[in-house]
Amino acid sequence: MEIQPFDSKAFFGSKPAVPKTGLDTTQFIRLLTVQMSNQNPLEPMNDRDFFAQLAQLGTVDGLDKMKRSMDMTQAAGLIGKTVTGVRPGSLQGDSNTTFEGIVERVTLKNGAQVLGVREGDGGIVEAPLTSLQSISQ
């Protein structure tokens, strides 16, 4: 009898933190607050600099909203298509690790797009968009 290694991260569905590639709104506000609280009261921040930073905040926020909208549009474009992917919560070595079916719906859970995929047996798999392996008509 062969004993398979057990990965608790896969079993409990935990994922490593995704590294941030840029500055998000929360970090920007925190930096701006620290900067303003540590400035010299006799030489306050230039108005031009302050408004430039506020404009940057608006740009960062707008880009973040646009990215979320594009991600949702991409996921919604999969409705009616046949997809194959890795079954959520499946363990390595499990014979039933993949699923295949037609995407029926897209929901947003904890900021991630989750697809409702109807399999051939009539069951629905709730799978994150990142678990897909292939898409076909």
C-alpha positions as CSV (number, residue, x, y, z in Angstrom):
1,M,0.0,0.0,0.0
2,E,1.4,3.3,-1.0
3,I,0.8,6.4,1.1
4,Q,0.2,9.6,-0.7
5,P,1.6,12.9,0.7
6,F,-1.0,15.1,2.2
7,D,-1.1,18.8,1.5
8,S,-3.2,20.6,4.2
9,K,-3.2,23.8,2.2
10,A,-5.0,22.1,-0.7
11,F,-7.4,20.4,1.7
12,F,-8.4,23.5,3.5
13,G,-8.4,25.6,0.4
14,S,-5.9,28.2,1.6
15,K,-3.7,29.9,-1.0
16,P,-0.5,31.8,-0.6
17,A,-0.8,35.5,-0.6
18,V,-0.7,37.0,-4.1
19,P,2.1,39.6,-4.3
20,K,1.0,43.1,-5.1
21,T,2.4,44.6,-8.2
22,G,1.5,48.2,-7.4
23,L,0.1,50.6,-4.9
24,D,-3.5,50.1,-4.0
25,T,-5.9,52.7,-2.5
26,T,-5.5,51.7,1.1
27,Q,-1.7,51.8,0.9
28,F,-1.8,55.2,-0.8
29,I,-4.1,56.7,1.9
30,R,-1.8,55.3,4.6
31,L,1.3,56.8,3.0
32,L,-0.4,60.2,2.4
33,T,-1.6,60.3,6.1
34,V,1.9,59.5,7.4
35,Q,3.4,62.1,5.1
36,M,1.0,64.8,6.2
37,S,1.4,63.9,9.9
38,N,5.2,64.1,9.7
39,Q,5.6,67.3,7.7
40,N,7.1,70.4,9.2
41,P,4.2,72.7,10.3
42,L,6.3,75.8,9.4
43,E,6.7,74.4,5.8
44,P,3.5,72.6,4.9
45,M,3.1,70.6,1.8
46,N,2.8,72.7,-1.4
47,D,-0.9,72.9,-2.6
48,R,0.2,71.8,-6.1
49,D,1.9,68.6,-4.6
50,F,-1.1,67.8,-2.5
51,F,-3.6,68.1,-5.4
52,A,-1.2,66.0,-7.6
53,Q,-1.3,63.3,-5.0
54,L,-5.1,63.4,-4.8
55,A,-5.2,63.1,-8.6
56,Q,-2.9,60.1,-8.4
57,L,-5.2,58.5,-5.8
58,G,-8.2,59.0,-8.2
59,T,-6.2,57.4,-11.0
60,V,-5.3,54.4,-8.9
61,D,-8.9,54.0,-7.7
62,G,-10.2,54.3,-11.3
63,L,-7.7,51.8,-12.7
64,D,-8.7,49.4,-9.9
65,K,-12.4,49.7,-10.7
66,M,-11.7,49.3,-14.4
67,K,-9.7,46.1,-13.8
68,R,-12.5,44.6,-11.7
69,S,-15.0,45.5,-14.4
70,M,-12.9,43.9,-17.1
71,D,-12.4,40.8,-15.0
72,M,-16.1,40.4,-14.5
73,T,-16.8,41.0,-18.3
74,Q,-14.2,38.3,-19.1
75,A,-15.9,35.9,-16.7
76,A,-19.4,36.8,-18.1
77,G,-18.1,36.1,-21.6
78,L,-17.7,32.4,-20.6
79,I,-21.5,31.9,-20.0
80,G,-22.7,29.2,-22.4
81,K,-19.2,27.9,-23.2
82,T,-17.8,24.5,-22.3
83,V,-14.9,24.6,-19.8
84,T,-12.6,22.2,-18.2
85,G,-10.9,22.9,-14.9
86,V,-9.5,21.7,-11.6
87,R,-12.2,20.8,-9.1
88,P,-12.1,23.0,-6.0
89,G,-10.8,21.2,-2.9
90,S,-9.5,18.2,-4.8
91,L,-6.4,16.5,-3.5
92,Q,-3.4,15.7,-5.6
93,G,-3.7,12.1,-6.8
94,D,-7.5,12.0,-6.5
95,S,-9.0,10.5,-9.7
96,N,-11.8,13.0,-9.7
97,T,-9.7,16.2,-9.8
98,T,-11.1,17.8,-12.9
99,F,-14.6,18.8,-14.1
100,E,-16.1,19.7,-17.5
101,G,-19.3,21.4,-18.2
102,I,-21.2,24.5,-19.5
103,V,-20.9,27.8,-17.6
104,E,-24.3,28.9,-16.4
105,R,-23.6,31.8,-14.1
106,V,-20.9,34.0,-12.7
107,T,-20.9,35.3,-9.1
108,L,-18.5,37.5,-7.1
109,K,-17.3,35.9,-3.9
110,N,-14.6,37.6,-1.8
111,G,-13.6,39.7,-4.7
112,A,-13.0,36.7,-7.0
113,Q,-15.2,35.6,-10.0
114,V,-16.7,32.2,-9.3
115,L,-18.2,30.2,-12.2
116,G,-21.3,28.0,-11.8
117,V,-20.5,25.1,-14.2
118,R,-23.2,22.5,-15.0
119,E,-21.6,19.1,-15.5
120,G,-23.0,16.3,-17.7
121,D,-24.6,14.5,-14.7
122,G,-26.6,17.7,-13.9
123,G,-24.6,18.8,-10.9
124,I,-23.2,22.3,-10.6
125,V,-19.5,22.9,-9.7
126,E,-18.7,26.3,-8.1
127,A,-15.2,27.0,-9.4
128,P,-13.0,30.1,-9.4
129,L,-12.1,31.5,-12.8
130,T,-8.4,30.8,-12.0
131,S,-9.1,27.0,-11.8
132,L,-9.9,26.7,-15.6
133,Q,-7.7,24.7,-17.8
134,S,-9.5,25.0,-21.2
135,I,-12.4,26.8,-22.8
136,S,-14.3,25.6,-25.9
137,Q,-17.5,26.5,-27.7
